[in-house]
Amino acid sequence: MAKNLDLPHVCLPNYRLLTAEITYHLPDHPHLLQVYLWQEYDLLPNYPELTKFLIFWETNLDGKLHSVIVSSTEAFERQEFTFADGHFVLH
């Protein structure tokens, strides 16, 4: 479900990089759970892209949803780097 997002769309203040950990029941073995990770840029606070994806899941896929854990971060944020003091090679 990857799509191209133009930069102005993503830079709007309420857009975040969203990660959803979707836990669902396996269709052939409903007592077993499987995890699916999903990432997309989405709009706070209602997460319309995630909502559309979960509606698609429930209407088109066989695995019944068990739980969804959501986390998000700024779409573009300053990154911190730590540099190594040396380089070591082991043989």
HTML snippet that shows the backbone in 3Dmol.js (N, CA, C, O; Angstrom):
<script src="https://3Dmol.org/build/3Dmol-min.js"></script>
<div id="view" style="width:600px;height:400px;position:relative"></div>
<script>
const pdb = `
ATOM      1  N   MET A   1       0.813  -1.185   0.000  1.00  0.00           N
ATOM      2  CA  MET A   1       0.000   0.000   0.000  1.00  0.00           C
ATOM      3  C   MET A   1       0.863   1.258   0.000  1.00  0.00           C
ATOM      4  O   MET A   1       0.391   2.333   0.369  1.00  0.00           O
ATOM      5  N   ALA A   2       2.120   1.132  -0.410  1.00  0.00           N
ATOM      6  CA  ALA A   2       2.986   2.298  -0.440  1.00  0.00           C
ATOM      7  C   ALA A   2       2.505   3.265  -1.501  1.00  0.00           C
ATOM      8  O   ALA A   2       2.038   2.860  -2.566  1.00  0.00           O
ATOM      9  N   LYS A   3       2.623   4.542  -1.200  1.00  0.00           N
ATOM     10  CA  LYS A   3       2.231   5.551  -2.163  1.00  0.00           C
ATOM     11  C   LYS A   3       3.199   6.714  -2.066  1.00  0.00           C
ATOM     12  O   LYS A   3       3.840   6.921  -1.035  1.00  0.00           O
ATOM     13  N   ASN A   4       3.299   7.465  -3.137  1.00  0.00           N
ATOM     14  CA  ASN A   4       4.174   8.620  -3.143  1.00  0.00           C
ATOM     15  C   ASN A   4       3.465   9.781  -2.469  1.00  0.00           C
ATOM     16  O   ASN A   4       2.330  10.112  -2.809  1.00  0.00           O
ATOM     17  N   LEU A   5       4.139  10.389  -1.519  1.00  0.00           N
ATOM     18  CA  LEU A   5       3.602  11.563  -0.852  1.00  0.00           C
ATOM     19  C   LEU A   5       4.461  12.747  -1.241  1.00  0.00           C
ATOM     20  O   LEU A   5       5.684  12.703  -1.103  1.00  0.00           O
ATOM     21  N   ASP A   6       3.829  13.811  -1.730  1.00  0.00           N
ATOM     22  CA  ASP A   6       4.606  14.988  -2.051  1.00  0.00           C
ATOM     23  C   ASP A   6       4.993  15.693  -0.755  1.00  0.00           C
ATOM     24  O   ASP A   6       4.270  15.621   0.239  1.00  0.00           O
ATOM     25  N   LEU A   7       6.121  16.365  -0.770  1.00  0.00           N
ATOM     26  CA  LEU A   7       6.699  16.944   0.434  1.00  0.00           C
ATOM     27  C   LEU A   7       5.771  17.912   1.161  1.00  0.00           C
ATOM     28  O   LEU A   7       5.675  17.811   2.384  1.00  0.00           O
ATOM     29  N   PRO A   8       5.072  18.851   0.494  1.00  0.00           N
ATOM     30  CA  PRO A   8       4.200  19.759   1.250  1.00  0.00           C
ATOM     31  C   PRO A   8       3.107  19.027   2.023  1.00  0.00           C
ATOM     32  O   PRO A   8       2.734  19.452   3.117  1.00  0.00           O
ATOM     33  N   HIS A   9       2.596  17.942   1.472  1.00  0.00           N
ATOM     34  CA  HIS A   9       1.544  17.168   2.129  1.00  0.00           C
ATOM     35  C   HIS A   9       2.053  16.584   3.444  1.00  0.00           C
ATOM     36  O   HIS A   9       1.347  16.611   4.452  1.00  0.00           O
ATOM     37  N   VAL A  10       3.253  16.065   3.438  1.00  0.00           N
ATOM     38  CA  VAL A  10       3.821  15.417   4.618  1.00  0.00           C
ATOM     39  C   VAL A  10       4.267  16.444   5.653  1.00  0.00           C
ATOM     40  O   VAL A  10       4.275  16.144   6.847  1.00  0.00           O
ATOM     41  N   CYS A  11       4.636  17.638   5.228  1.00  0.00           N
ATOM     42  CA  CYS A  11       5.154  18.649   6.150  1.00  0.00           C
ATOM     43  C   CYS A  11       4.064  19.402   6.901  1.00  0.00           C
ATOM     44  O   CYS A  11       4.382  20.272   7.712  1.00  0.00           O
ATOM     45  N   LEU A  12       2.805  19.103   6.665  1.00  0.00           N
ATOM     46  CA  LEU A  12       1.748  19.747   7.428  1.00  0.00           C
ATOM     47  C   LEU A  12       1.921  19.401   8.898  1.00  0.00           C
ATOM     48  O   LEU A  12       2.374  18.303   9.221  1.00  0.00           O
ATOM     49  N   PRO A  13       1.571  20.311   9.791  1.00  0.00           N
ATOM     50  CA  PRO A  13       1.929  20.129  11.198  1.00  0.00           C
ATOM     51  C   PRO A  13       1.330  18.912  11.888  1.00  0.00           C
ATOM     52  O   PRO A  13       1.941  18.402  12.827  1.00  0.00           O
ATOM     53  N   ASN A  14       0.190  18.431  11.481  1.00  0.00           N
ATOM     54  CA  ASN A  14      -0.435  17.308  12.186  1.00  0.00           C
ATOM     55  C   ASN A  14      -0.135  15.948  11.566  1.00  0.00           C
ATOM     56  O   ASN A  14      -0.668  14.941  12.031  1.00  0.00           O
ATOM     57  N   TYR A  15       0.700  15.888  10.534  1.00  0.00           N
ATOM     58  CA  TYR A  15       1.051  14.595   9.945  1.00  0.00           C
ATOM     59  C   TYR A  15       2.196  13.965  10.722  1.00  0.00           C
ATOM     60  O   TYR A  15       3.152  14.639  11.107  1.00  0.00           O
ATOM     61  N   ARG A  16       2.084  12.672  10.945  1.00  0.00           N
ATOM     62  CA  ARG A  16       3.106  11.921  11.669  1.00  0.00           C
ATOM     63  C   ARG A  16       3.372  10.610  10.950  1.00  0.00           C
ATOM     64  O   ARG A  16       2.514  10.092  10.235  1.00  0.00           O
ATOM     65  N   LEU A  17       4.568  10.082  11.147  1.00  0.00           N
ATOM     66  CA  LEU A  17       4.864   8.733  10.692  1.00  0.00           C
ATOM     67  C   LEU A  17       4.264   7.794  11.723  1.00  0.00           C
ATOM     68  O   LEU A  17       4.675   7.784  12.883  1.00  0.00           O
ATOM     69  N   LEU A  18       3.301   7.017  11.295  1.00  0.00           N
ATOM     70  CA  LEU A  18       2.545   6.151  12.191  1.00  0.00           C
ATOM     71  C   LEU A  18       2.982   4.710  11.994  1.00  0.00           C
ATOM     72  O   LEU A  18       3.126   4.254  10.860  1.00  0.00           O
ATOM     73  N   THR A  19       3.190   3.999  13.077  1.00  0.00           N
ATOM     74  CA  THR A  19       3.453   2.568  13.040  1.00  0.00           C
ATOM     75  C   THR A  19       2.354   1.878  13.827  1.00  0.00           C
ATOM     76  O   THR A  19       2.081   2.231  14.974  1.00  0.00           O
ATOM     77  N   ALA A  20       1.726   0.891  13.200  1.00  0.00           N
ATOM     78  CA  ALA A  20       0.675   0.129  13.868  1.00  0.00           C
ATOM     79  C   ALA A  20       1.102  -1.332  13.935  1.00  0.00           C
ATOM     80  O   ALA A  20       1.450  -1.938  12.922  1.00  0.00           O
ATOM     81  N   GLU A  21       1.071  -1.881  15.133  1.00  0.00           N
ATOM     82  CA  GLU A  21       1.314  -3.311  15.325  1.00  0.00           C
ATOM     83  C   GLU A  21      -0.060  -3.972  15.407  1.00  0.00           C
ATOM     84  O   GLU A  21      -0.769  -3.840  16.404  1.00  0.00           O
ATOM     85  N   ILE A  22      -0.419  -4.680  14.346  1.00  0.00           N
ATOM     86  CA  ILE A  22      -1.745  -5.279  14.225  1.00  0.00           C
ATOM     87  C   ILE A  22      -1.630  -6.763  14.558  1.00  0.00           C
ATOM     88  O   ILE A  22      -0.937  -7.512  13.869  1.00  0.00           O
ATOM     89  N   THR A  23      -2.307  -7.175  15.608  1.00  0.00           N
ATOM     90  CA  THR A  23      -2.326  -8.579  16.007  1.00  0.00           C
ATOM     91  C   THR A  23      -3.662  -9.164  15.574  1.00  0.00           C
ATOM     92  O   THR A  23      -4.720  -8.596  15.844  1.00  0.00           O
ATOM     93  N   TYR A  24      -3.598 -10.314  14.895  1.00  0.00           N
ATOM     94  CA  TYR A  24      -4.822 -10.913  14.367  1.00  0.00           C
ATOM     95  C   TYR A  24      -4.792 -12.425  14.537  1.00  0.00           C
ATOM     96  O   TYR A  24      -3.735 -13.026  14.728  1.00  0.00           O
ATOM     97  N   HIS A  25      -5.976 -13.025  14.462  1.00  0.00           N
ATOM     98  CA  HIS A  25      -6.125 -14.475  14.559  1.00  0.00           C
ATOM     99  C   HIS A  25      -5.875 -15.090  13.185  1.00  0.00           C
ATOM    100  O   HIS A  25      -6.383 -14.590  12.182  1.00  0.00           O
ATOM    101  N   LEU A  26      -5.099 -16.165  13.131  1.00  0.00           N
ATOM    102  CA  LEU A  26      -4.889 -16.870  11.869  1.00  0.00           C
ATOM    103  C   LEU A  26      -6.210 -17.498  11.426  1.00  0.00           C
ATOM    104  O   LEU A  26      -6.895 -18.115  12.241  1.00  0.00           O
ATOM    105  N   PRO A  27      -6.581 -17.353  10.153  1.00  0.00           N
ATOM    106  CA  PRO A  27      -7.872 -17.869   9.693  1.00  0.00           C
ATOM    107  C   PRO A  27      -8.030 -19.379   9.881  1.00  0.00           C
ATOM    108  O   PRO A  27      -9.097 -19.838  10.287  1.00  0.00           O
ATOM    109  N   ASP A  28      -6.983 -20.157   9.591  1.00  0.00           N
ATOM    110  CA  ASP A  28      -7.080 -21.617   9.696  1.00  0.00           C
ATOM    111  C   ASP A  28      -6.876 -22.131  11.123  1.00  0.00           C
ATOM    112  O   ASP A  28      -7.258 -23.255  11.445  1.00  0.00           O
ATOM    113  N   HIS A  29      -6.276 -21.306  11.966  1.00  0.00           N
ATOM    114  CA  HIS A  29      -6.006 -21.687  13.359  1.00  0.00           C
ATOM    115  C   HIS A  29      -6.364 -20.497  14.249  1.00  0.00           C
ATOM    116  O   HIS A  29      -5.467 -19.788  14.703  1.00  0.00           O
ATOM    117  N   PRO A  30      -7.640 -20.263  14.508  1.00  0.00           N
ATOM    118  CA  PRO A  30      -8.069 -19.053  15.213  1.00  0.00           C
ATOM    119  C   PRO A  30      -7.520 -18.902  16.632  1.00  0.00           C
ATOM    120  O   PRO A  30      -7.569 -17.809  17.196  1.00  0.00           O
ATOM    121  N   HIS A  31      -7.005 -19.971  17.208  1.00  0.00           N
ATOM    122  CA  HIS A  31      -6.426 -19.871  18.546  1.00  0.00           C
ATOM    123  C   HIS A  31      -4.991 -19.334  18.516  1.00  0.00           C
ATOM    124  O   HIS A  31      -4.422 -19.032  19.565  1.00  0.00           O
ATOM    125  N   LEU A  32      -4.400 -19.212  17.309  1.00  0.00           N
ATOM    126  CA  LEU A  32      -3.050 -18.668  17.162  1.00  0.00           C
ATOM    127  C   LEU A  32      -3.117 -17.212  16.714  1.00  0.00           C
ATOM    128  O   LEU A  32      -3.998 -16.827  15.945  1.00  0.00           O
ATOM    129  N   LEU A  33      -2.175 -16.409  17.204  1.00  0.00           N
ATOM    130  CA  LEU A  33      -2.109 -14.998  16.841  1.00  0.00           C
ATOM    131  C   LEU A  33      -0.881 -14.732  15.981  1.00  0.00           C
ATOM    132  O   LEU A  33       0.160 -15.367  16.149  1.00  0.00           O
ATOM    133  N   GLN A  34      -1.018 -13.789  15.064  1.00  0.00           N
ATOM    134  CA  GLN A  34       0.065 -13.358  14.182  1.00  0.00           C
ATOM    135  C   GLN A  34       0.149 -11.839  14.279  1.00  0.00           C
ATOM    136  O   GLN A  34      -0.855 -11.178  14.543  1.00  0.00           O
ATOM    137  N   VAL A  35       1.344 -11.280  14.067  1.00  0.00           N
ATOM    138  CA  VAL A  35       1.536  -9.833  14.132  1.00  0.00           C
ATOM    139  C   VAL A  35       1.896  -9.306  12.754  1.00  0.00           C
ATOM    140  O   VAL A  35       2.700  -9.906  12.041  1.00  0.00           O
ATOM    141  N   TYR A  36       1.293  -8.174  12.381  1.00  0.00           N
ATOM    142  CA  TYR A  36       1.575  -7.486  11.126  1.00  0.00           C
ATOM    143  C   TYR A  36       1.935  -6.041  11.473  1.00  0.00           C
ATOM    144  O   TYR A  36       1.192  -5.376  12.194  1.00  0.00           O
ATOM    145  N   LEU A  37       3.074  -5.548  10.964  1.00  0.00           N
ATOM    146  CA  LEU A  37       3.474  -4.163  11.188  1.00  0.00           C
ATOM    147  C   LEU A  37       3.125  -3.334   9.967  1.00  0.00           C
ATOM    148  O   LEU A  37       3.387  -3.740   8.835  1.00  0.00           O
ATOM    149  N   TRP A  38       2.531  -2.170  10.199  1.00  0.00           N
ATOM    150  CA  TRP A  38       2.059  -1.292   9.121  1.00  0.00           C
ATOM    151  C   TRP A  38       2.566   0.109   9.406  1.00  0.00           C
ATOM    152  O   TRP A  38       2.442   0.595  10.530  1.00  0.00           O
ATOM    153  N   GLN A  39       3.146   0.778   8.385  1.00  0.00           N
ATOM    154  CA  GLN A  39       3.621   2.152   8.536  1.00  0.00           C
ATOM    155  C   GLN A  39       3.058   3.017   7.436  1.00  0.00           C
ATOM    156  O   GLN A  39       2.945   2.594   6.285  1.00  0.00           O
ATOM    157  N   GLU A  40       2.704   4.245   7.807  1.00  0.00           N
ATOM    158  CA  GLU A  40       2.156   5.204   6.844  1.00  0.00           C
ATOM    159  C   GLU A  40       2.213   6.588   7.480  1.00  0.00           C
ATOM    160  O   GLU A  40       2.195   6.716   8.704  1.00  0.00           O
ATOM    161  N   TYR A  41       2.280   7.615   6.652  1.00  0.00           N
ATOM    162  CA  TYR A  41       2.106   8.970   7.156  1.00  0.00           C
ATOM    163  C   TYR A  41       0.621   9.187   7.357  1.00  0.00           C
ATOM    164  O   TYR A  41      -0.181   8.898   6.469  1.00  0.00           O
ATOM    165  N   ASP A  42       0.254   9.696   8.526  1.00  0.00           N
ATOM    166  CA  ASP A  42      -1.164   9.843   8.830  1.00  0.00           C
ATOM    167  C   ASP A  42      -1.402  11.134   9.602  1.00  0.00           C
ATOM    168  O   ASP A  42      -0.476  11.729  10.152  1.00  0.00           O
ATOM    169  N   LEU A  43      -2.638  11.544   9.630  1.00  0.00           N
ATOM    170  CA  LEU A  43      -3.043  12.822  10.201  1.00  0.00           C
ATOM    171  C   LEU A  43      -3.575  12.635  11.623  1.00  0.00           C
ATOM    172  O   LEU A  43      -4.481  11.836  11.863  1.00  0.00           O
ATOM    173  N   LEU A  44      -2.997  13.384  12.551  1.00  0.00           N
ATOM    174  CA  LEU A  44      -3.489  13.370  13.932  1.00  0.00           C
ATOM    175  C   LEU A  44      -4.766  14.185  14.035  1.00  0.00           C
ATOM    176  O   LEU A  44      -4.926  15.092  13.218  1.00  0.00           O
ATOM    177  N   PRO A  45      -5.663  13.958  14.931  1.00  0.00           N
ATOM    178  CA  PRO A  45      -5.682  12.901  15.927  1.00  0.00           C
ATOM    179  C   PRO A  45      -6.521  11.701  15.503  1.00  0.00           C
ATOM    180  O   PRO A  45      -6.594  10.722  16.245  1.00  0.00           O
ATOM    181  N   ASN A  46      -7.155  11.745  14.334  1.00  0.00           N
ATOM    182  CA  ASN A  46      -8.118  10.692  13.965  1.00  0.00           C
ATOM    183  C   ASN A  46      -7.531   9.556  13.147  1.00  0.00           C
ATOM    184  O   ASN A  46      -8.185   8.525  12.990  1.00  0.00           O
ATOM    185  N   TYR A  47      -6.328   9.704  12.622  1.00  0.00           N
ATOM    186  CA  TYR A  47      -5.655   8.673  11.834  1.00  0.00           C
ATOM    187  C   TYR A  47      -6.550   8.118  10.716  1.00  0.00           C
ATOM    188  O   TYR A  47      -6.912   6.942  10.756  1.00  0.00           O
ATOM    189  N   PRO A  48      -6.911   8.935   9.727  1.00  0.00           N
ATOM    190  CA  PRO A  48      -7.813   8.456   8.668  1.00  0.00           C
ATOM    191  C   PRO A  48      -7.219   7.340   7.811  1.00  0.00           C
ATOM    192  O   PRO A  48      -7.958   6.459   7.373  1.00  0.00           O
ATOM    193  N   GLU A  49      -5.907   7.349   7.557  1.00  0.00           N
ATOM    194  CA  GLU A  49      -5.301   6.287   6.745  1.00  0.00           C
ATOM    195  C   GLU A  49      -5.353   4.949   7.476  1.00  0.00           C
ATOM    196  O   GLU A  49      -5.671   3.924   6.872  1.00  0.00           O
ATOM    197  N   LEU A  50      -5.047   4.953   8.759  1.00  0.00           N
ATOM    198  CA  LEU A  50      -5.123   3.727   9.552  1.00  0.00           C
ATOM    199  C   LEU A  50      -6.565   3.230   9.619  1.00  0.00           C
ATOM    200  O   LEU A  50      -6.817   2.031   9.498  1.00  0.00           O
ATOM    201  N   THR A  51      -7.496   4.138   9.809  1.00  0.00           N
ATOM    202  CA  THR A  51      -8.907   3.751   9.862  1.00  0.00           C
ATOM    203  C   THR A  51      -9.337   3.092   8.561  1.00  0.00           C
ATOM    204  O   THR A  51     -10.012   2.063   8.580  1.00  0.00           O
ATOM    205  N   LYS A  52      -8.947   3.683   7.415  1.00  0.00           N
ATOM    206  CA  LYS A  52      -9.291   3.082   6.112  1.00  0.00           C
ATOM    207  C   LYS A  52      -8.674   1.697   5.971  1.00  0.00           C
ATOM    208  O   LYS A  52      -9.319   0.771   5.478  1.00  0.00           O
ATOM    209  N   PHE A  53      -7.404   1.556   6.413  1.00  0.00           N
ATOM    210  CA  PHE A  53      -6.740   0.264   6.303  1.00  0.00           C
ATOM    211  C   PHE A  53      -7.426  -0.788   7.166  1.00  0.00           C
ATOM    212  O   PHE A  53      -7.608  -1.922   6.724  1.00  0.00           O
ATOM    213  N   LEU A  54      -7.809  -0.430   8.387  1.00  0.00           N
ATOM    214  CA  LEU A  54      -8.470  -1.394   9.270  1.00  0.00           C
ATOM    215  C   LEU A  54      -9.862  -1.770   8.761  1.00  0.00           C
ATOM    216  O   LEU A  54     -10.285  -2.916   8.915  1.00  0.00           O
ATOM    217  N   ILE A  55     -10.571  -0.823   8.162  1.00  0.00           N
ATOM    218  CA  ILE A  55     -11.868  -1.144   7.542  1.00  0.00           C
ATOM    219  C   ILE A  55     -11.653  -2.099   6.376  1.00  0.00           C
ATOM    220  O   ILE A  55     -12.399  -3.064   6.215  1.00  0.00           O
ATOM    221  N   PHE A  56     -10.617  -1.827   5.552  1.00  0.00           N
ATOM    222  CA  PHE A  56     -10.283  -2.738   4.452  1.00  0.00           C
ATOM    223  C   PHE A  56      -9.983  -4.132   4.997  1.00  0.00           C
ATOM    224  O   PHE A  56     -10.455  -5.132   4.457  1.00  0.00           O
ATOM    225  N   TRP A  57      -9.197  -4.191   6.067  1.00  0.00           N
ATOM    226  CA  TRP A  57      -8.823  -5.475   6.670  1.00  0.00           C
ATOM    227  C   TRP A  57     -10.075  -6.249   7.077  1.00  0.00           C
ATOM    228  O   TRP A  57     -10.226  -7.421   6.732  1.00  0.00           O
ATOM    229  N   GLU A  58     -10.967  -5.593   7.808  1.00  0.00           N
ATOM    230  CA  GLU A  58     -12.147  -6.287   8.327  1.00  0.00           C
ATOM    231  C   GLU A  58     -13.124  -6.705   7.235  1.00  0.00           C
ATOM    232  O   GLU A  58     -13.848  -7.685   7.405  1.00  0.00           O
ATOM    233  N   THR A  59     -13.158  -5.980   6.117  1.00  0.00           N
ATOM    234  CA  THR A  59     -14.111  -6.321   5.054  1.00  0.00           C
ATOM    235  C   THR A  59     -13.535  -7.262   4.004  1.00  0.00           C
ATOM    236  O   THR A  59     -14.297  -7.935   3.311  1.00  0.00           O
ATOM    237  N   ASN A  60     -12.200  -7.332   3.864  1.00  0.00           N
ATOM    238  CA  ASN A  60     -11.612  -8.103   2.770  1.00  0.00           C
ATOM    239  C   ASN A  60     -10.697  -9.251   3.183  1.00  0.00           C
ATOM    240  O   ASN A  60     -10.408 -10.122   2.364  1.00  0.00           O
ATOM    241  N   LEU A  61     -10.239  -9.275   4.416  1.00  0.00           N
ATOM    242  CA  LEU A  61      -9.300 -10.308   4.844  1.00  0.00           C
ATOM    243  C   LEU A  61      -9.959 -11.241   5.850  1.00  0.00           C
ATOM    244  O   LEU A  61     -10.902 -10.861   6.545  1.00  0.00           O
ATOM    245  N   ASP A  62      -9.450 -12.468   5.917  1.00  0.00           N
ATOM    246  CA  ASP A  62     -10.062 -13.488   6.766  1.00  0.00           C
ATOM    247  C   ASP A  62      -9.628 -13.423   8.222  1.00  0.00           C
ATOM    248  O   ASP A  62     -10.389 -13.827   9.100  1.00  0.00           O
ATOM    249  N   GLY A  63      -8.441 -12.932   8.502  1.00  0.00           N
ATOM    250  CA  GLY A  63      -7.944 -12.928   9.874  1.00  0.00           C
ATOM    251  C   GLY A  63      -8.657 -11.895  10.731  1.00  0.00           C
ATOM    252  O   GLY A  63      -8.585 -10.699  10.451  1.00  0.00           O
ATOM    253  N   LYS A  64      -9.344 -12.347  11.772  1.00  0.00           N
ATOM    254  CA  LYS A  64     -10.073 -11.448  12.669  1.00  0.00           C
ATOM    255  C   LYS A  64      -9.082 -10.659  13.522  1.00  0.00           C
ATOM    256  O   LYS A  64      -8.141 -11.227  14.076  1.00  0.00           O
ATOM    257  N   LEU A  65      -9.300  -9.344  13.624  1.00  0.00           N
ATOM    258  CA  LEU A  65      -8.413  -8.497  14.412  1.00  0.00           C
ATOM    259  C   LEU A  65      -8.516  -8.828  15.896  1.00  0.00           C
ATOM    260  O   LEU A  65      -9.604  -9.040  16.432  1.00  0.00           O
ATOM    261  N   HIS A  66      -7.363  -8.866  16.537  1.00  0.00           N
ATOM    262  CA  HIS A  66      -7.305  -9.083  17.983  1.00  0.00           C
ATOM    263  C   HIS A  66      -7.013  -7.766  18.696  1.00  0.00           C
ATOM    264  O   HIS A  66      -7.713  -7.397  19.640  1.00  0.00           O
ATOM    265  N   SER A  67      -5.963  -7.049  18.236  1.00  0.00           N
ATOM    266  CA  SER A  67      -5.600  -5.780  18.860  1.00  0.00           C
ATOM    267  C   SER A  67      -4.745  -4.963  17.903  1.00  0.00           C
ATOM    268  O   SER A  67      -4.144  -5.498  16.971  1.00  0.00           O
ATOM    269  N   VAL A  68      -4.703  -3.656  18.149  1.00  0.00           N
ATOM    270  CA  VAL A  68      -3.876  -2.739  17.365  1.00  0.00           C
ATOM    271  C   VAL A  68      -3.174  -1.806  18.345  1.00  0.00           C
ATOM    272  O   VAL A  68      -3.818  -1.138  19.154  1.00  0.00           O
ATOM    273  N   ILE A  69      -1.853  -1.771  18.261  1.00  0.00           N
ATOM    274  CA  ILE A  69      -1.051  -0.856  19.077  1.00  0.00           C
ATOM    275  C   ILE A  69      -0.463   0.182  18.129  1.00  0.00           C
ATOM    276  O   ILE A  69       0.165  -0.166  17.129  1.00  0.00           O
ATOM    277  N   VAL A  70      -0.670   1.460  18.448  1.00  0.00           N
ATOM    278  CA  VAL A  70      -0.274   2.547  17.555  1.00  0.00           C
ATOM    279  C   VAL A  70       0.794   3.400  18.223  1.00  0.00           C
ATOM    280  O   VAL A  70       0.699   3.727  19.406  1.00  0.00           O
ATOM    281  N   SER A  71       1.817   3.758  17.440  1.00  0.00           N
ATOM    282  CA  SER A  71       2.805   4.736  17.892  1.00  0.00           C
ATOM    283  C   SER A  71       3.111   5.649  16.718  1.00  0.00           C
ATOM    284  O   SER A  71       3.007   5.242  15.561  1.00  0.00           O
ATOM    285  N   SER A  72       3.490   6.892  17.022  1.00  0.00           N
ATOM    286  CA  SER A  72       3.772   7.837  15.946  1.00  0.00           C
ATOM    287  C   SER A  72       4.907   8.752  16.364  1.00  0.00           C
ATOM    288  O   SER A  72       5.230   8.884  17.545  1.00  0.00           O
ATOM    289  N   THR A  73       5.498   9.378  15.362  1.00  0.00           N
ATOM    290  CA  THR A  73       6.590  10.309  15.590  1.00  0.00           C
ATOM    291  C   THR A  73       6.460  11.443  14.585  1.00  0.00           C
ATOM    292  O   THR A  73       5.704  11.344  13.618  1.00  0.00           O
ATOM    293  N   GLU A  74       7.193  12.509  14.817  1.00  0.00           N
ATOM    294  CA  GLU A  74       7.204  13.613  13.866  1.00  0.00           C
ATOM    295  C   GLU A  74       7.626  13.091  12.502  1.00  0.00           C
ATOM    296  O   GLU A  74       8.509  12.238  12.410  1.00  0.00           O
ATOM    297  N   ALA A  75       7.004  13.594  11.445  1.00  0.00           N
ATOM    298  CA  ALA A  75       7.341  13.138  10.101  1.00  0.00           C
ATOM    299  C   ALA A  75       8.801  13.454   9.778  1.00  0.00           C
ATOM    300  O   ALA A  75       9.517  12.618   9.228  1.00  0.00           O
ATOM    301  N   PHE A  76       9.226  14.645  10.116  1.00  0.00           N
ATOM    302  CA  PHE A  76      10.613  15.036   9.896  1.00  0.00           C
ATOM    303  C   PHE A  76      11.106  15.693  11.169  1.00  0.00           C
ATOM    304  O   PHE A  76      10.598  16.741  11.570  1.00  0.00           O
ATOM    305  N   GLU A  77      12.070  15.096  11.788  1.00  0.00           N
ATOM    306  CA  GLU A  77      12.618  15.670  13.004  1.00  0.00           C
ATOM    307  C   GLU A  77      14.136  15.623  12.946  1.00  0.00           C
ATOM    308  O   GLU A  77      14.716  14.839  12.195  1.00  0.00           O
ATOM    309  N   ARG A  78      14.766  16.459  13.737  1.00  0.00           N
ATOM    310  CA  ARG A  78      16.216  16.519  13.769  1.00  0.00           C
ATOM    311  C   ARG A  78      16.759  15.208  14.321  1.00  0.00           C
ATOM    312  O   ARG A  78      16.278  14.703  15.335  1.00  0.00           O
ATOM    313  N   GLN A  79      17.744  14.677  13.660  1.00  0.00           N
ATOM    314  CA  GLN A  79      18.342  13.415  14.069  1.00  0.00           C
ATOM    315  C   GLN A  79      19.620  13.677  14.861  1.00  0.00           C
ATOM    316  O   GLN A  79      20.371  14.605  14.560  1.00  0.00           O
ATOM    317  N   GLU A  80      19.850  12.868  15.851  1.00  0.00           N
ATOM    318  CA  GLU A  80      21.080  12.931  16.637  1.00  0.00           C
ATOM    319  C   GLU A  80      21.985  11.779  16.210  1.00  0.00           C
ATOM    320  O   GLU A  80      21.523  10.657  16.007  1.00  0.00           O
ATOM    321  N   PHE A  81      23.274  12.069  16.077  1.00  0.00           N
ATOM    322  CA  PHE A  81      24.236  11.051  15.678  1.00  0.00           C
ATOM    323  C   PHE A  81      25.325  10.936  16.739  1.00  0.00           C
ATOM    324  O   PHE A  81      25.739  11.936  17.325  1.00  0.00           O
ATOM    325  N   THR A  82      25.776   9.738  16.976  1.00  0.00           N
ATOM    326  CA  THR A  82      26.913   9.491  17.851  1.00  0.00           C
ATOM    327  C   THR A  82      28.004   8.859  17.000  1.00  0.00           C
ATOM    328  O   THR A  82      27.771   7.871  16.305  1.00  0.00           O
ATOM    329  N   PHE A  83      29.185   9.434  17.063  1.00  0.00           N
ATOM    330  CA  PHE A  83      30.277   8.949  16.243  1.00  0.00           C
ATOM    331  C   PHE A  83      31.190   8.041  17.061  1.00  0.00           C
ATOM    332  O   PHE A  83      31.405   8.274  18.251  1.00  0.00           O
ATOM    333  N   ALA A  84      31.716   7.022  16.425  1.00  0.00           N
ATOM    334  CA  ALA A  84      32.621   6.081  17.089  1.00  0.00           C
ATOM    335  C   ALA A  84      33.983   6.728  17.297  1.00  0.00           C
ATOM    336  O   ALA A  84      34.418   7.561  16.502  1.00  0.00           O
ATOM    337  N   ASP A  85      34.652   6.331  18.385  1.00  0.00           N
ATOM    338  CA  ASP A  85      35.988   6.850  18.669  1.00  0.00           C
ATOM    339  C   ASP A  85      37.068   6.132  17.870  1.00  0.00           C
ATOM    340  O   ASP A  85      38.174   6.652  17.724  1.00  0.00           O
ATOM    341  N   GLY A  86      36.768   4.965  17.360  1.00  0.00           N
ATOM    342  CA  GLY A  86      37.775   4.210  16.634  1.00  0.00           C
ATOM    343  C   GLY A  86      37.132   3.167  15.744  1.00  0.00           C
ATOM    344  O   GLY A  86      35.914   2.991  15.730  1.00  0.00           O
ATOM    345  N   HIS A  87      37.988   2.480  14.998  1.00  0.00           N
ATOM    346  CA  HIS A  87      37.528   1.436  14.088  1.00  0.00           C
ATOM    347  C   HIS A  87      38.331   0.183  14.406  1.00  0.00           C
ATOM    348  O   HIS A  87      39.561   0.214  14.386  1.00  0.00           O
ATOM    349  N   PHE A  88      37.656  -0.904  14.696  1.00  0.00           N
ATOM    350  CA  PHE A  88      38.330  -2.136  15.071  1.00  0.00           C
ATOM    351  C   PHE A  88      37.910  -3.245  14.126  1.00  0.00           C
ATOM    352  O   PHE A  88      36.736  -3.366  13.774  1.00  0.00           O
ATOM    353  N   VAL A  89      38.899  -4.070  13.709  1.00  0.00           N
ATOM    354  CA  VAL A  89      38.627  -5.199  12.825  1.00  0.00           C
ATOM    355  C   VAL A  89      39.061  -6.472  13.537  1.00  0.00           C
ATOM    356  O   VAL A  89      40.198  -6.575  13.997  1.00  0.00           O
ATOM    357  N   LEU A  90      38.167  -7.429  13.626  1.00  0.00           N
ATOM    358  CA  LEU A  90      38.488  -8.726  14.220  1.00  0.00           C
ATOM    359  C   LEU A  90      38.457  -9.781  13.133  1.00  0.00           C
ATOM    360  O   LEU A  90      37.576  -9.776  12.273  1.00  0.00           O
ATOM    361  N   HIS A  91      39.421 -10.685  13.176  1.00  0.00           N
ATOM    362  CA  HIS A  91      39.449 -11.761  12.179  1.00  0.00           C
ATOM    363  C   HIS A  91      39.116 -13.067  12.821  1.00  0.00           C
ATOM    364  O   HIS A  91      39.088 -14.097  12.148  1.00  0.00           O
TER     365      HIS A  91
END
`;
const viewer = $3Dmol.createViewer("view");
viewer.addModel(pdb, "pdb");
viewer.setStyle({}, {cartoon: {color: "spectrum"}});
viewer.zoomTo();
viewer.render();
</script>
